Amino acid sequence: MTSFPDLPQPWRRPRRLRRTAVIRGLVRETRLTPDRLVLPLFVMEGEKVSQPIGAMPGQARLSIDRLITLCSQALDLGVGAFALFPAIDPSRKTPDAGEALNPDNLLCRTVSTLKTELPNACIVTDIALDPYSSVGHDGLVAQGAILNDETVELLAKMAVLHAEAGADIVAPSDMMDGRVAAIRAALDAAGATDVAIISYTVKYASAFYGPFREALDSAPVDAEDVPQDKKTYQMDPANAREASIEAMLDEDEGADMLMVKPALPYLDIIARLRMATELPIAAYQVSGEYAMIKAAAANGWLDEQASMTEALLGIARAGADVIFTYAALDYARWWRESRL
């Protein structure tokens, strides 16, 4: 046996606070409860319809009746907030995204019905044109460019329609400059002063959105004079300082909460914003992040509960107060069973 010289005994032993489950619980720094999660949901026309999304195991496009049933189950599990995304029939998509301003469109009907059936549900609506656009962009397109100011005018009108339908929070995800101020002014002018704004403040031009675009059929179309990506308005993944500029602008324009999207590849950005503002920080565990864990678990490469929980805790630990995640119901069940 190899002998070692006498070594000094450590007087600080961090392992003392890891010795039992009770002690670990006493000193746990990050606690993630279901009431801090937002469940994104995809709604479609029809009745009693649940249409699975191939690239997002466990997720489906739901008709309004099925969506209400799922939201009721979520409320029972402690998840009270829902982000709604409409899967619009292609026949209603146009270059000017006119269906976005139809007060009887799928999204507005969903919000109104959901608030009637489940008045305690907190409804978050997406403010962007891509679900309604026949070219698949978040803004209006002309001569190969995204029109910022003309888009902002439509987004402000869209936010008012959502507020009138009953939305509690509107969430502009478009990344147009100046849209938070325009939306806040429009909501206030319409008397919707209590409707909050979660701004997608830092939304990167990410490769992790693929399954979401399948769910809504909202990828840019391959056509002349249509940009083939969203890099002229979504942020460059290589940039971090730019996130601070976006956060400063959105806070000054009246955002109530700031969003970082995606989450896991940008934990440093969540932490950066957490240090820069007193506003609540939201983060979106996007479809690609969710799908990777689900796929690895299905192949037996990862323990789904352990890895999904670790991912969500990492997002919270970085500084996110609110997490948008497709795993909200799974996590809520796990939390109820084991009080994570």
LINMOBEL-V641191 format. One record per backbone hydrogen bond with DSSP energy under -1.0 kcal/mol. NH is the residue of the N-H (numbers start at 0). CO is the residue of the C=O. If there is no record, write none. Layout:
BEGIN
nh->NH co->CO
nh->NH co->CO
END
This chain:
BEGIN
nh->15 co->12
nh->16 co->13
nh->17 co->14
nh->23 co->19
nh->24 co->20
nh->25 co->21
nh->26 co->22
nh->35 co->32
nh->36 co->33
nh->37 co->322
nh->38 co->80
nh->40 co->82
nh->42 co->84
nh->43 co->61
nh->50 co->60
nh->52 co->58
nh->55 co->52
nh->58 co->55
nh->60 co->50
nh->61 co->41
nh->62 co->48
nh->66 co->62
nh->67 co->63
nh->68 co->64
nh->69 co->65
nh->70 co->66
nh->71 co->67
nh->72 co->68
nh->73 co->69
nh->74 co->70
nh->75 co->71
nh->76 co->72
nh->77 co->74
nh->78 co->73
nh->81 co->121
nh->82 co->38
nh->83 co->123
nh->84 co->40
nh->86 co->42
nh->87 co->85
nh->91 co->88
nh->92 co->89
nh->93 co->131
nh->96 co->93
nh->99 co->96
nh->100 co->97
nh->101 co->98
nh->104 co->101
nh->108 co->104
nh->109 co->105
nh->110 co->106
nh->111 co->107
nh->112 co->108
nh->113 co->109
nh->114 co->110
nh->115 co->111
nh->116 co->112
nh->117 co->113
nh->120 co->117
nh->121 co->79
nh->123 co->81
nh->124 co->168
nh->125 co->83
nh->126 co->170
nh->128 co->137
nh->131 co->128
nh->132 co->128
nh->133 co->93
nh->141 co->144
nh->143 co->224
nh->144 co->141
nh->146 co->139
nh->150 co->146
nh->151 co->147
nh->152 co->148
nh->153 co->149
nh->154 co->150
nh->155 co->151
nh->156 co->152
nh->157 co->153
nh->158 co->154
nh->159 co->155
nh->160 co->156
nh->161 co->157
nh->162 co->158
nh->163 co->159
nh->164 co->160
nh->166 co->161
nh->167 co->122
nh->168 co->122
nh->169 co->195
nh->170 co->124
nh->172 co->126
nh->178 co->175
nh->181 co->177
nh->182 co->178
nh->183 co->179
nh->184 co->180
nh->185 co->181
nh->186 co->182
nh->187 co->183
nh->188 co->184
nh->189 co->185
nh->190 co->187
nh->191 co->186
nh->194 co->191
nh->195 co->167
nh->197 co->169
nh->198 co->256
nh->199 co->171
nh->200 co->198
nh->201 co->258
nh->203 co->260
nh->204 co->234
nh->205 co->203
nh->212 co->208
nh->213 co->209
nh->214 co->210
nh->215 co->211
nh->216 co->212
nh->217 co->212
nh->220 co->134
nh->222 co->220
nh->225 co->222
nh->232 co->229
nh->233 co->229
nh->234 co->202
nh->238 co->235
nh->242 co->239
nh->244 co->240
nh->245 co->241
nh->246 co->242
nh->247 co->243
nh->248 co->244
nh->249 co->245
nh->250 co->246
nh->251 co->247
nh->252 co->248
nh->253 co->250
nh->254 co->249
nh->255 co->196
nh->256 co->196
nh->257 co->279
nh->258 co->198
nh->259 co->281
nh->260 co->201
nh->265 co->262
nh->266 co->263
nh->269 co->265
nh->270 co->266
nh->271 co->267
nh->272 co->268
nh->273 co->269
nh->274 co->270
nh->276 co->272
nh->281 co->257
nh->282 co->321
nh->283 co->259
nh->284 co->323
nh->285 co->283
nh->287 co->207
nh->289 co->285
nh->290 co->286
nh->291 co->287
nh->292 co->288
nh->293 co->289
nh->294 co->290
nh->295 co->291
nh->296 co->292
nh->297 co->293
nh->298 co->294
nh->299 co->296
nh->300 co->295
nh->306 co->302
nh->307 co->303
nh->308 co->304
nh->309 co->305
nh->310 co->306
nh->311 co->307
nh->312 co->308
nh->313 co->309
nh->314 co->310
nh->315 co->311
nh->316 co->312
nh->317 co->313
nh->318 co->315
nh->319 co->314
nh->320 co->280
nh->321 co->280
nh->322 co->35
nh->323 co->282
nh->324 co->37
nh->327 co->324
nh->330 co->326
nh->331 co->327
nh->332 co->328
nh->333 co->329
nh->334 co->330
nh->335 co->331
nh->336 co->332
nh->337 co->333
nh->338 co->334
END
